[in-house]
Amino acid sequence: MTRYMWRRLARAVAMRVRAMSWVEVAKEVKSRVEVCRRWPDRYPAEWRALTDEARRMAWEETNAEALWVLTRMARTGDPKKRAPAEKLLRRYGERLRS
């Protein structure tokens, strides 16, 4: 597989992991929808490996953003927002330590 194809495949996987349609993927990678839809079957090992990595990255991004939001909420002056945010942050910290 060429580097160009690998990059197209990686971009397609990243988009599909984030629930984008095959039409959107095809536009992004400048290909036909029918061609893009066959990539998981045509390149199963590569597709699986890229999917695993893309899911891990998406989870890490989501986790980081949730942590950022909770931290901001915990710093507000509003006790109704602060208390639940602090509770979730404590629970998050406990999970990191275990």
C-alpha positions as CSV (number, residue, x, y, z in Angstrom):
1,M,0.0,0.0,0.0
2,T,1.3,3.4,-0.9
3,R,1.8,6.2,1.7
4,Y,-0.9,8.2,-0.1
5,M,-3.4,5.4,0.2
6,W,-2.4,4.8,3.8
7,R,-3.1,8.5,4.6
8,R,-6.5,8.3,2.8
9,L,-7.4,5.2,4.7
10,A,-6.4,6.7,8.0
11,R,-8.4,9.8,7.3
12,A,-11.4,7.7,6.3
13,V,-11.2,5.7,9.5
14,A,-10.9,8.8,11.7
15,M,-14.0,10.2,10.1
16,R,-16.0,6.9,10.4
17,V,-15.1,6.5,14.0
18,R,-16.6,10.0,14.6
19,A,-19.8,8.8,12.9
20,M,-19.4,10.7,9.6
21,S,-21.1,9.3,6.5
22,W,-19.4,7.6,3.6
23,V,-20.5,10.6,1.5
24,E,-18.5,12.9,3.7
25,V,-15.5,10.6,3.8
26,A,-15.5,10.3,0.0
27,K,-15.5,14.1,-0.4
28,E,-12.7,14.5,2.1
29,V,-10.4,11.8,0.5
30,K,-11.4,12.8,-3.0
31,S,-12.8,9.4,-4.0
32,R,-16.2,7.8,-4.9
33,V,-18.5,6.6,-2.2
34,E,-18.6,3.1,-3.7
35,V,-14.8,2.9,-3.6
36,C,-14.5,4.1,0.0
37,R,-17.2,1.7,1.2
38,R,-15.1,-1.2,0.0
39,W,-12.0,-0.2,1.9
40,P,-12.8,-2.1,5.2
41,D,-13.2,-5.3,3.1
42,R,-10.3,-4.7,0.8
43,Y,-7.8,-3.7,3.6
44,P,-9.2,-5.5,6.7
45,A,-6.0,-5.7,8.7
46,E,-5.1,-2.0,8.1
47,W,-8.7,-0.9,8.7
48,R,-8.8,-2.8,12.0
49,A,-5.5,-1.4,13.2
50,L,-6.4,2.2,12.2
51,T,-9.8,1.8,13.7
52,D,-8.4,0.7,17.1
53,E,-6.0,3.7,17.1
54,A,-8.7,6.2,16.0
55,R,-11.1,4.9,18.7
56,R,-8.3,5.2,21.3
57,M,-7.5,8.8,20.2
58,A,-11.2,9.8,20.1
59,W,-11.6,8.4,23.6
60,E,-8.6,10.3,24.9
61,E,-9.9,13.6,23.3
62,T,-13.3,13.1,24.8
63,N,-11.8,12.3,28.2
64,A,-9.6,15.4,28.1
65,E,-12.5,17.7,27.1
66,A,-14.7,16.3,29.8
67,L,-11.9,16.8,32.4
68,W,-11.5,20.4,31.1
69,V,-15.3,21.1,31.4
70,L,-15.5,19.6,34.9
71,T,-12.4,21.6,36.0
72,R,-14.0,24.8,34.8
73,M,-17.3,23.9,36.5
74,A,-15.5,23.1,39.8
75,R,-13.9,26.6,39.7
76,T,-17.2,28.5,39.3
77,G,-18.8,30.4,42.2
78,D,-22.1,28.6,41.8
79,P,-22.3,25.8,44.4
80,K,-24.9,24.0,42.4
81,K,-22.4,23.5,39.6
82,R,-19.3,23.2,41.7
83,A,-20.4,20.4,44.0
84,P,-21.3,17.8,41.3
85,A,-18.2,18.7,39.3
86,E,-15.9,18.2,42.3
87,K,-17.6,14.9,43.1
88,L,-17.0,13.7,39.5
89,L,-13.4,14.9,39.6
90,R,-12.7,13.1,42.8
91,R,-14.2,9.9,41.3
92,Y,-12.1,10.4,38.2
93,G,-8.9,10.8,40.3
94,E,-9.7,7.6,42.2
95,R,-10.0,5.7,39.0
96,L,-6.7,7.0,37.8
97,R,-5.0,5.8,41.0
98,S,-6.5,2.3,40.9
